[in-house]
């Protein structure tokens, strides 16, 4: 019986020993970190004159870079809403702009955007980001298709849910540009807008959409005129019936067998009028291509300020100082290695 209990006792001892090893490992790691920090501190104090010189030199170089060499740049953004753009098309366009901006002389950028040399020379970089990611748009479209497959008994509820799932600003993009002169942002905004608006791909679709909206507007106006005529006839018939004392809930239009509900006529008239207002709003505002928010000229640079550069210079100077000391100690160790090896053999 005692022999059967020994293995369990041995397992308990092994688990306890394992956790003790882990505890010692963490303890040794902590002590090593503290010892390393203490060694770096002592090394700094022993060579404080050397580090002082390195730090002063680093701060002087940082100041020289900030005052004489660094060129301040400014960031500004615009929001463009276009039904005919997607992430891939805009990414390709922005990449093309950046490649042209890196060319010497910027002649290609001048030609593409139709801007002057001063504006082109003061452009650093273009960036963009969509307001709504394509993954979100695809996910919503899949969900809408799934809801469309619901049985007819719940069609009204499904239509309400689908309306709620409409994503606002799904075709809006934030286009950012980094420039060296904030005074060029307004001419650059005009150039960018004209570039997109006058491109063959977008221009053809804007014109086609406008043509179809105008045709729909004319058709809706014609339908409203017909309904207005119909309402006049209905009113005249109603008055004639009232004079004859044959008024009823239904109004007779034309022959005796032709009955029409006046409420339905007026409801249809209001529905068509609302559609006409929507079409006229789209023609006036052109939501398929519009600038939601344009560039703003900021006077505060986006580039690093002098205190930021000095802080980075300080940290880099200390790091370089330690690297120089480490390289010096390693070199001395290699120089003394043959003599120490010979002494060991002797």
Secondary structure, 3 states (H helix, E strand, C coil): CHHHHHHHHHHHHHHHHHHHHHHHHHHHHHHHHHHHHHHHHHHHHHCHHHHHHHHHHHHHHHHHHHHHHCCCCEEEEEEEEECCCCHHHHHHHHHHHHHHHCCCCCHHHHHHHCCCHHHHHCEEEEEEEECCCHHHHHHHHHHHHHHHCCCHHHHHHHHHHHHHCCCCCCCEEEEEEEECCHHHHHHHHHHHHHHHHHCHHHHHHHHHHHHHHHHHHHHHHHHHHHHHHHHHHHHHHHHHHHHHCCCCCCEECCCCCCEECHHHHHHHHHHHHHHHHHHHHHHHHCCCEEEEECCCCCCCCCCCCHHHHHHHHHHHHHHHHHHHHHHHHHHHHHHHHHHHHHHHHC
